[in-house]
Amino acid sequence: MNVKRTFVAMVGLFLAAAVWATPLKVTWVEGKVEKQKGTTWVAINIGDTVDTADVIRLAKAAMAEFSDGHRKIVLSAAGTFSLDAVAKAGAAQAGKSSGTLDRLAKIVDPKAGTGQTAVGGVRGDLIGSGVDQMSWEGEEDDSSALITQAQDLVHEAKYTEAAGVFGQAAGIAEGDKKTQALYGQAWSLASAGSVLQAIKILRAMPSTGIWAAPRALLLARLDLQTGALDEAKALLDEVIASGVLAGEDLDMAKAMQQEAGATK
């Protein structure tokens, strides 16, 4: 499947704009987010305007997104950030995120490849068969049908629509099937450029079980993209130590682990 993603273009285009102070609208704020104004810090809210020359500070558990209507800068961890520096680093991060999403596509869309690729024990052609083997009546059957519908939308590169259907499935599913739907929703949102929404879902998902390794890989990549380096390193340390990854998946995790350490 040839996966084309909105956020790759969004972040990449910031490279050209970052040379000048580009006005940005604050499109998402959770928690305490401030910009530096002289020697003081001023709270910012959704709808305010900042620009790429500003320095932004996030408190613990805060998140923020900035956009000019076509491009985005996303922050998801506590710390102080130069928007210009984040924007300039964006192209490399976007390319790496695209590669990770492509790799993980094989477990969201069973039609994406040969089905022989495994990520942390979840094989593309076995997605769903390794979880909740028993078929239940009513809502469970409905969730299975919704997951299949969402997978078809992913295959057609309709990521926003797929995220919505995965969300419907997650609302009625239970156990590992619910986790499968949540993971599919997060992957689809990330592929559509809704990075913060994807991060929120992944952070709320269980950190154990059959979907733990794919969750760790996807969340770590999005963390690296949005400044959450400590969380990325902790996730990667744990999943590598667990021994569930092998081959290209292990290589990808180790590369991200090195990136998290080098960037700090």
Residue pairs with C-beta under 8 A, 6 or more apart in sequence:
1 105
1 109
1 111
1 112
1 113
1 155
1 157
2 157
3 98
3 101
3 102
3 105
3 157
3 191
4 157
5 98
5 101
5 159
5 190
5 191
5 192
5 193
6 192
6 193
7 72
7 94
7 97
7 190
7 192
7 193
7 195
8 94
8 95
8 97
8 98
9 71
10 67
10 70
10 71
10 72
10 94
10 193
11 71
11 72
11 73
11 87
11 90
11 91
11 93
11 94
11 225
12 90
12 91
12 94
12 95
13 70
13 71
14 22
14 52
14 71
14 73
14 87
14 88
14 90
14 91
15 87
15 88
15 90
15 91
17 52
17 68
17 71
17 87
18 52
18 84
18 87
18 88
20 52
21 51
21 52
21 53
22 51
22 52
22 68
23 49
23 50
23 51
23 68
24 49
24 50
24 51
24 52
24 66
24 67
24 68
24 73
24 83
25 47
25 48
25 49
25 66
25 67
25 68
25 69
26 33
26 44
26 45
26 46
26 47
26 48
26 49
26 50
26 64
26 65
26 66
27 46
27 65
27 66
27 67
27 72
28 46
28 63
28 64
28 65
28 74
28 196
29 44
29 45
29 46
29 62
29 63
29 64
29 65
30 61
30 62
30 63
30 64
31 58
31 59
31 60
31 61
31 62
31 63
32 43
32 58
32 59
32 62
33 43
33 44
33 56
33 57
33 58
33 59
33 62
33 63
33 64
34 41
34 42
34 43
34 44
34 56
34 57
35 41
35 42
35 44
35 50
35 54
35 55
35 56
35 57
36 42
36 54
36 55
36 56
36 57
41 57
44 50
44 56
44 64
50 56
50 66
50 83
51 83
52 73
52 83
52 84
52 87
53 83
53 84
54 83
55 80
55 81
55 82
55 83
56 64
56 75
56 80
56 81
56 82
56 83
57 79
57 80
57 81
58 64
58 75
58 77
58 78
58 79
58 80
58 81
59 78
60 78
61 78
62 78
63 74
63 75
63 76
63 196
63 199
63 200
64 74
64 75
65 72
65 73
65 74
65 75
65 195
65 196
66 72
66 73
66 74
66 83
67 73
72 193
72 195
73 83
73 86
73 87
73 90
74 195
74 196
74 225
74 226
75 81
75 86
75 226
75 227
76 195
76 196
76 199
76 222
76 223
76 226
76 227
76 228
77 223
77 226
77 227
77 228
77 229
77 230
77 231
79 227
81 227
86 227
93 224
93 225
94 225
96 221
96 224
96 225
96 259
97 190
97 221
97 222
97 225
100 217
100 218
100 221
100 252
100 256
101 187
101 190
101 191
101 218
101 221
103 119
103 217
103 248
103 249
103 252
104 119
104 187
104 214
104 217
104 218
105 112
105 113
105 154
105 187
106 112
106 113
106 115
106 117
106 119
106 124
107 117
107 119
107 122
107 123
107 124
107 127
107 214
108 127
108 151
108 154
108 183
108 184
108 187
108 188
109 124
109 151
109 154
109 155
110 124
110 125
110 127
110 151
111 151
111 155
112 124
112 154
112 155
113 124
114 124
114 125
115 123
115 124
115 125
115 126
116 123
116 124
116 125
117 123
117 124
118 124
118 246
118 249
119 213
119 214
119 217
119 245
119 249
120 210
120 211
120 212
120 213
120 214
120 216
120 217
120 239
120 244
120 245
120 249
121 130
121 210
121 213
121 244
122 130
122 210
122 211
122 213
122 214
123 130
127 151
127 180
128 144
128 147
128 177
128 180
130 210
131 175
131 176
131 177
131 179
131 180
131 210
131 211
132 140
132 174
132 175
132 176
132 177
135 141
135 144
139 172
139 173
140 173
140 174
140 177
142 172
143 169
143 170
143 172
143 173
143 177
143 178
143 181
144 177
146 165
146 166
146 168
146 169
146 172
146 181
147 166
147 169
147 173
147 177
147 180
147 181
147 184
149 165
150 162
150 163
150 165
150 166
150 169
150 181
150 184
150 185
150 188
151 162
151 184
153 159
153 161
153 162
153 165
153 188
154 162
154 184
154 187
154 188
154 191
159 188
159 189
159 191
159 192
160 188
160 189
160 192
160 194
162 184
162 188
163 185
163 188
163 189
163 192
163 194
166 181
166 182
166 184
166 185
166 188
167 181
167 185
169 177
169 181
169 184
170 178
170 181
170 182
170 185
173 180
173 181
176 209
176 210
176 211
179 205
179 206
179 209
179 210
179 211
180 211
182 201
182 204
182 205
183 202
183 205
183 211
183 214
183 215
183 218
185 201
186 197
186 198
186 199
186 201
186 202
186 205
186 215
186 218
187 198
187 218
189 195
189 197
189 198
189 201
190 198
190 218
190 222
195 222
195 225
195 226
196 226
198 218
198 222
199 219
199 222
199 223
199 226
199 228
202 215
202 218
202 219
202 222
203 219
205 211
205 215
206 212
206 215
207 215
207 216
212 239
212 242
212 244
213 239
213 242
213 244
213 245
213 249
216 235
216 236
216 238
216 239
216 253
217 239
217 249
217 252
217 253
217 256
219 231
219 232
219 235
220 231
220 232
220 235
220 236
220 239
220 253
220 256
220 260
221 232
221 256
223 229
223 231
223 232
223 235
223 260
224 232
224 256
224 259
224 260
224 263
229 260
229 263
229 264
230 264
232 256
232 260
233 257
233 260
233 261
233 264
236 253
236 254
236 256
236 257
236 260
237 257
239 245
239 253
240 250
240 253
240 254
240 257
245 253
